[in-house]
Amino acid sequence: MSRISMTVMIKALLILGVAGSNAHAAGFALVEQSGSGIGNAYAGGAAAAEDASTIFFNPAGMTYVQGRQGVVALHLVRPSADFGNEGSVAGFGRPLGGEGGDAGGLAYVPNAYYMTEIRPDLKFGIGVNVPFGLSTKYDKDWLGRFQAIKSDLKTVNINPAIAIKVNDQLSLGFGVSAMWAQAELTRAVNFVAGESDVRIKGDDWGFGYNFGAIYQITPDTRIGASYRSKVKQHLEGDAKFGTPLTANNTDVKADLTLPENFSLSVFSRLSDKWELMGDVTWTRWSRFKELRINRDDGSLLSLTPENWENTRRYSIGANYRYSDKLKLRAGVAYDEEAIKDEFRTARIPGNDRTWVALGASWQVSPISSLDIGYAHLFVSDASIDDSQLPVNGRLKGEYDASVDILSLQYTHNF
């Protein structure tokens, strides 16, 4: 794919707002990669193989999808994150400020997939999706303005893949990823004569791969395993300071490793009406030890300890075929958070999440279907006590957060 066509695709996705506020899996990962899977809380993602979105969850699943198929999905995400002050201290010589308002906001996460049959046992597909994203924004005069005002991470992942059916029981799949990432961070700056601000922004392309296998244990039950590699991003951009600190403007560099994950799933057809599925996904967030931003000459501009932990996500779901045209879905999940309490920052104030999800699939015609799904995420209260630099004061309190997700998907068989 040419650089020009990649750029056009990225711009089209950015118009839709490819960022997720207070990311909806651990850390800043986004699990919203299909509109059909959300109704099951993405249980069984590596084994269900219902449509072409399996390119992301397990490319081996393409062998279970007949002919040529296109899938487009859009997720409307409304997170809420309200900070409650519990003894914060103002930056040196400055007024304290308010509690910052709701740091969340409406976000749009799109996905698109296409697959075709090369021969009956060999499939090819391509997916364009948003595996990671983050967007938090506080009032400019809030009490934590010296720690963070705006934090934004956008990604676009282009993922071609192939799958082969080895025999009646075993299918294998492999894909490669070209992922664009852009990060933007802003905060207030406390200096002797007053307050200013700084905006740091950079982007890069990184590359990775994914592979998976599905084994059909019985005619009605299969297991799937999939792996998605880490992607190293060497972000380059600039830091721009507000008046009167503009002389400090500089080019910057920062390394960011988007972590690998491994999923193990099961899918079972219990009867003509009922299907049951489950999933466990492990993500290696321990790679994120610090956020280090260097000037172009190699000197340090800022350093934030992170020390994240590896996480697991557990999910279980069920489908009920109400009629030949209507399938109903339900699911629950539990997402561990990667952030330790003592290292939580205002940029990513996440905590453990419990998903409750419902959905439905309507067969509009013999060759097309519509999916709709809704999930509510109950987020555990998250405490914060950030006083790394005394000049910036102390941010101490607790976040009350939740997330609502509405997903729509159209699937067409050619």
Beta strands, then each sheet from edge to edge (+ up, - down):
strand 1: 69-85
strand 2: 107-119
strand 3: 122-129
strand 4: 134-137
strand 5: 150-165
strand 6: 170-191
strand 7: 194-218
strand 8: 221-228
strand 9: 231-241
strand 10: 250-258
strand 11: 261-269
strand 12: 274-283
strand 13: 290-295
strand 14: 300-305
strand 15: 311-321
strand 16: 326-335
strand 17: 353-365
strand 18: 368-379
strand 19: 382-386
strand 20: 395-413
sheet 1: 4+ 5- 3+ 2- 1+ 20- 18+ 17- 16+ 15- 12+ 11- 8+ 7- 6+
sheet 2: 4+ 5- 3+ 2- 1+ 20- 19+
sheet 3: 4+ 5- 3+ 2- 1+ 20- 18+ 17- 16+ 15- 12+ 11- 8+ 7- 9+ 10- 13+ 14-
end
